[in-house]
Amino acid sequence: MDLIHVAINVADAEESIAFYEQFGFEEEWSFSADGTTHRYVAAENGIEIQLSETPGEEEFEMGAGWDHLALGVDDVDATVERVDHGGVVKQPGPQPEAGSYTAFLKDPDGHVVELVEPLDG
């Protein structure tokens, strides 16, 4: 089994695409159905994020069923400084129990994105 994509609702697909492009994602394809436009950005490994924009829907309640999207990066600190984001949820720091150094940011719609850098060791 392969992970193909994760779908998230966004208020402004252009703004969201610009956010995820900062991590190396590129827009690959799109389609519209039932008034919603679905735009896909893909990483080099082929995993996609589906950004679904429905006109008039601009705020989304983040339920308990969704927590965060994790992205592997080479340098968490540098990425936090470089990336234009919607705020820091958790400052960069070691998470030794997971063998990583992490930070949590918000994308333009408030979805939480975890940045993960492996700890040397």
Rosetta blueprint (number, residue, H / E / L):
1 M L
2 D L
3 L L
4 I L
5 H E
6 V E
7 A E
8 I E
9 N E
10 V E
11 A L
12 D L
13 A H
14 E H
15 E H
16 S H
17 I H
18 A H
19 F H
20 Y H
21 E H
22 Q L
23 F L
24 G L
25 F L
26 E E
27 E E
28 E E
29 W E
30 S E
31 F E
32 S E
33 A E
34 D L
35 G L
36 T E
37 T E
38 H E
39 R E
40 Y E
41 V E
42 A E
43 A L
44 E L
45 N L
46 G L
47 I L
48 E E
49 I E
50 Q E
51 L E
52 S E
53 E E
54 T L
55 P L
56 G L
57 E L
58 E L
59 E L
60 F L
61 E L
62 M L
63 G L
64 A L
65 G L
66 W L
67 D L
68 H L
69 L E
70 A E
71 L E
72 G E
73 V L
74 D L
75 D L
76 V H
77 D H
78 A H
79 T H
80 V H
81 E H
82 R H
83 V L
84 D L
85 H L
86 G L
87 G L
88 V E
89 V E
90 K E
91 Q E
92 P E
93 G E
94 P E
95 Q E
96 P H
97 E H
98 A H
99 G L
100 S E
101 Y E
102 T E
103 A E
104 F E
105 L E
106 K E
107 D L
108 P L
109 D L
110 G L
111 H L
112 V E
113 V E
114 E E
115 L E
116 V E
117 E E
118 P E
119 L L
120 D L
121 G L
